[in-house]
Amino acid sequence: MCNQKGFTLWFTGLSGSGKTVVAKLIEQELHSRNLKVERLDGDIVRQSLTRDLGFSKEDRDKNIERVTFVAKLLTRNGVAVLCSFISPYRERRAKSRREIGEFIEVFVECPVEECARRDVKGLYAKAFAGEIENFTGVSDPYEEPENPEIVCHTVQETPEESMVKVIAYLEERGYIPAA
């Protein structure tokens, strides 16, 4: 393993937008280059680190606050951290950016209609029917990033094209060595 620079790629977008799919591809690519990488994913983190939290604004903010703390420690220790969280609130993402430092916001843009079409868990159907409260993009707000470093348009791009875009950004800015 080389002496690598730590950074956090923060994937934000609606449920079903493709955050996890793109992050997994990037994780594989970074591993293939023998780089240290950790992927923190909303579903996984909620099963362990934040299982005590619900989905109110306060709980969502606390969830991201905890993830930010972990990402900051890993980043500081030379790890590439891939965070895949809806993280719907701009203010909380801005706090994460300030705390972590080497923070690259990746907006995984996808219309709510397409996210609902992709939804294998049926969460959007339940949210549209009023069966799920505080569902981001339906009954709770999602504040799109105003100036993300990278935008992946997952309706127009394949996951692989999105991955290539992110890797190119990391190479161009010296976060990772060119392949």
C-alpha positions in Angstrom: 0.0 0.0 0.0 1.3 3.4 -0.9 1.3 6.4 1.4 -2.1 7.7 0.3 -4.0 10.9 0.9 -7.2 10.4 2.8 -10.5 11.8 1.5 -14.2 11.3 1.8 -16.5 10.9 -1.2 -19.9 11.9 0.0 -22.7 10.4 -2.2 -26.0 12.1 -1.6 -29.3 11.6 -3.5 -32.7 10.1 -3.1 -33.3 6.5 -2.1 -32.8 4.4 -5.2 -30.8 7.0 -7.1 -27.8 4.7 -7.4 -25.5 5.9 -4.6 -24.6 2.5 -3.3 -24.2 1.0 -6.8 -21.7 3.7 -7.9 -19.9 3.6 -4.5 -19.4 -0.2 -4.8 -17.9 0.2 -8.3 -15.5 2.9 -7.0 -14.6 0.7 -4.0 -13.7 -2.2 -6.3 -11.6 0.1 -8.5 -9.7 1.6 -5.6 -9.1 -1.9 -4.1 -7.8 -3.0 -7.5 -5.2 -0.2 -7.2 -4.2 -1.4 -3.7 -5.6 1.7 -2.0 -7.1 1.7 1.5 -10.8 2.2 1.2 -13.8 1.9 3.5 -17.5 2.2 2.4 -20.0 3.5 4.9 -23.5 2.9 3.6 -26.8 4.1 5.0 -28.5 0.7 5.3 -25.4 -1.0 6.9 -24.7 1.9 9.3 -28.3 1.9 10.5 -28.0 -1.8 11.5 -25.1 -1.0 13.8 -23.8 2.4 14.6 -27.2 4.2 14.5 -29.8 1.6 15.0 -31.2 3.6 17.9 -32.2 6.4 15.6 -35.4 7.0 13.7 -36.2 9.2 10.7 -37.1 12.6 12.2 -35.0 15.5 11.1 -33.1 15.4 14.5 -32.4 11.7 14.1 -31.3 12.0 10.5 -28.9 14.8 11.6 -27.6 12.7 14.5 -27.1 9.8 12.0 -25.0 11.9 9.7 -23.1 13.5 12.6 -22.0 10.0 13.8 -21.0 9.0 10.2 -19.1 12.2 9.8 -17.1 11.5 13.0 -16.1 8.0 11.6 -15.3 9.4 8.1 -13.2 12.2 9.7 -11.1 9.6 11.6 -10.6 7.4 8.6 -9.8 10.3 6.3 -7.3 11.7 8.7 -5.6 8.3 8.7 -5.1 8.1 4.9 -8.2 6.1 4.0 -10.5 6.7 1.0 -13.9 6.9 2.6 -17.1 6.3 0.5 -20.2 7.5 2.3 -23.6 6.7 0.7 -26.3 8.5 2.6 -29.4 10.3 1.4 -28.3 13.1 3.8 -31.2 15.3 2.7 -30.2 18.5 4.4 -27.7 21.0 3.0 -26.8 22.4 6.4 -25.8 19.0 7.8 -23.8 18.2 4.6 -22.0 21.5 5.0 -21.1 20.7 8.6 -19.8 17.3 7.5 -17.7 19.1 4.8 -16.2 21.4 7.4 -15.5 18.6 9.9 -13.9 16.2 7.5 -11.9 18.6 5.4 -11.0 16.5 2.4 -14.7 16.2 1.4 -15.9 15.6 -2.1 -19.7 15.9 -2.6 -21.1 13.6 -5.3 -24.7 14.3 -6.1 -26.3 11.2 -7.5 -29.1 12.9 -9.4 -32.2 10.9 -10.4 -35.8 12.0 -10.6 -38.1 10.7 -7.9 -40.3 8.9 -10.5 -37.3 6.9 -11.7 -36.2 6.1 -8.1 -39.7 4.9 -7.4 -39.6 2.7 -10.6 -36.3 1.2 -9.4 -37.5 0.6 -5.8 -37.3 -3.1 -5.1 -38.4 -2.7 -1.5 -41.7 -1.0 -2.3 -40.9 1.9 -0.1 -42.0 4.6 -2.5 -45.3 2.9 -3.1 -45.9 2.9 0.6 -44.8 6.5 1.0 -47.0 7.7 -1.9 -49.9 5.8 -0.2 -49.2 7.6 3.1 -48.1 4.4 4.9 -44.5 5.8 5.6 -44.1 9.2 7.2 -41.1 11.4 6.6 -40.0 9.7 3.4 -37.4 11.8 1.7 -38.5 13.1 -1.7 -42.2 12.2 -1.1 -43.4 13.5 2.3 -40.0 15.0 3.6 -37.7 17.4 1.7 -34.5 16.6 -0.1 -32.3 19.6 -0.5 -30.2 19.1 -3.7 -26.6 20.2 -3.4 -26.0 23.7 -4.8 -22.3 23.2 -5.7 -21.3 19.5 -5.7 -17.9 18.7 -7.0 -19.4 15.9 -9.1 -22.9 15.1 -10.4 -23.7 11.6 -11.6 -26.9 11.6 -13.7 -27.9 8.0 -13.2 -30.7 8.1 -15.7 -28.4 9.2 -18.6 -25.2 7.4 -17.3 -24.5 3.8 -16.6 -23.1 3.1 -13.2 -19.8 2.4 -14.9 -19.8 5.8 -16.6 -20.5 7.5 -13.3 -17.7 5.5 -11.7 -15.2 6.6 -14.5 -16.3 10.2 -14.0 -15.5 10.1 -10.2 -12.2 8.2 -10.7 -11.1 10.8 -13.3 -11.9 13.6 -10.8 -9.9 11.9 -8.1 -6.9 11.4 -10.5 -7.0 14.9 -11.9 -6.9 16.4 -8.4 -4.2 14.1 -7.0 -6.3 12.2 -4.6 -5.3 8.9 -6.2 -2.5 8.1 -8.6 -3.5 7.7 -12.3 -4.0 4.1 -13.4 
